[in-house]
Amino acid sequence: MVGPLGESQKPLRFAPVDIDTVREKRGWFLAIGVAMMVLGAIAFLVPFIASLVTAITLGWLIVIAGVAEGCHAIQSRGWAGAGWELVSALVQVAFGLLLVGFPMTGKLALMVIASAYFVAEGALKLVRAYQHRGPRGSAWLVFDGILTLALGMLILMGGVITAAKVLGLLVGISLVTGGISMIQIAKGARVLPTRS
């Protein structure tokens, strides 16, 4: 039995995940994957809304995705990737709350915040990809991490105009690929034989 979160015997680490633990929580992986894909699809539509509403809407979408991912991490405490997923959830919630709390922040500040979010999120996804090396579908996690890092770099290289005009599209891409990754983890756990 797993104790409270603070007493977890599996702190943040880089060990490969225990596929049996993932298999036991397959439903949660599928649910979080579908939820992130739906939120990502909504984020695709947001750029067509006025900028103030866009920032607030995107902020709440990211907060909801972060809370859902955090709940999943807490629910799946025995999974080796749970600690890193919780860190990722906290990054998402912090970024979302910044957008909600300061929707009219200058475009330069928005660019820096968005770029930092994508770079941090991409790095955390690559850590989780490393942990999931081996099972079927794990290559998708590498793609997800690299794509998210690239989105952060795109904002830096594209500057203020990129951050202001396509933030909803970039957040949508990140959420959809993150959702697909969670679904791939669940599918990969299903097809592997159980360990003795």
QUIRAUR-V90449 format. One record per residue. N is the residue number from 0. RES is the residue in three letters. BURIAL is b if it has 16 or more other ideal C-beta (glycine too) atoms within 10 Angstrom, else e. Layout:
# QUIRAUR-V90449
<<N/RES/BURIAL> <N/RES/BURIAL>>
This chain:
# QUIRAUR-V90449
<<0/MET/e> <1/VAL/e> <2/GLY/e> <3/PRO/e> <4/LEU/e> <5/GLY/e> <6/GLU/e> <7/SER/b> <8/GLN/e> <9/LYS/b> <10/PRO/e> <11/LEU/e> <12/ARG/e> <13/PHE/e> <14/ALA/e> <15/PRO/e> <16/VAL/b> <17/ASP/b> <18/ILE/b> <19/ASP/e> <20/THR/b> <21/VAL/b> <22/ARG/b> <23/GLU/e> <24/LYS/b> <25/ARG/b> <26/GLY/e> <27/TRP/b> <28/PHE/b> <29/LEU/b> <30/ALA/b> <31/ILE/b> <32/GLY/b> <33/VAL/e> <34/ALA/b> <35/MET/b> <36/MET/b> <37/VAL/e> <38/LEU/b> <39/GLY/b> <40/ALA/e> <41/ILE/b> <42/ALA/b> <43/PHE/e> <44/LEU/e> <45/VAL/b> <46/PRO/b> <47/PHE/e> <48/ILE/e> <49/ALA/e> <50/SER/e> <51/LEU/e> <52/VAL/e> <53/THR/b> <54/ALA/b> <55/ILE/b> <56/THR/b> <57/LEU/b> <58/GLY/b> <59/TRP/e> <60/LEU/b> <61/ILE/b> <62/VAL/b> <63/ILE/b> <64/ALA/b> <65/GLY/b> <66/VAL/e> <67/ALA/b> <68/GLU/b> <69/GLY/b> <70/CYS/e> <71/HIS/b> <72/ALA/b> <73/ILE/b> <74/GLN/e> <75/SER/b> <76/ARG/b> <77/GLY/b> <78/TRP/b> <79/ALA/b> <80/GLY/b> <81/ALA/b> <82/GLY/b> <83/TRP/b> <84/GLU/b> <85/LEU/b> <86/VAL/b> <87/SER/b> <88/ALA/b> <89/LEU/e> <90/VAL/b> <91/GLN/b> <92/VAL/b> <93/ALA/e> <94/PHE/b> <95/GLY/b> <96/LEU/e> <97/LEU/b> <98/LEU/b> <99/VAL/b> <100/GLY/e> <101/PHE/e> <102/PRO/b> <103/MET/e> <104/THR/e> <105/GLY/e> <106/LYS/e> <107/LEU/e> <108/ALA/e> <109/LEU/b> <110/MET/b> <111/VAL/b> <112/ILE/b> <113/ALA/b> <114/SER/b> <115/ALA/b> <116/TYR/b> <117/PHE/b> <118/VAL/b> <119/ALA/b> <120/GLU/b> <121/GLY/b> <122/ALA/b> <123/LEU/b> <124/LYS/b> <125/LEU/b> <126/VAL/b> <127/ARG/b> <128/ALA/b> <129/TYR/b> <130/GLN/b> <131/HIS/b> <132/ARG/e> <133/GLY/e> <134/PRO/b> <135/ARG/e> <136/GLY/b> <137/SER/b> <138/ALA/e> <139/TRP/b> <140/LEU/b> <141/VAL/b> <142/PHE/e> <143/ASP/b> <144/GLY/b> <145/ILE/e> <146/LEU/b> <147/THR/b> <148/LEU/b> <149/ALA/e> <150/LEU/b> <151/GLY/b> <152/MET/e> <153/LEU/e> <154/ILE/b> <155/LEU/b> <156/MET/e> <157/GLY/e> <158/GLY/e> <159/VAL/e> <160/ILE/e> <161/THR/b> <162/ALA/b> <163/ALA/b> <164/LYS/e> <165/VAL/b> <166/LEU/b> <167/GLY/b> <168/LEU/b> <169/LEU/b> <170/VAL/b> <171/GLY/b> <172/ILE/b> <173/SER/b> <174/LEU/b> <175/VAL/b> <176/THR/b> <177/GLY/b> <178/GLY/b> <179/ILE/b> <180/SER/b> <181/MET/b> <182/ILE/b> <183/GLN/b> <184/ILE/b> <185/ALA/b> <186/LYS/b> <187/GLY/b> <188/ALA/b> <189/ARG/b> <190/VAL/e> <191/LEU/e> <192/PRO/e> <193/THR/e> <194/ARG/e> <195/SER/e>>
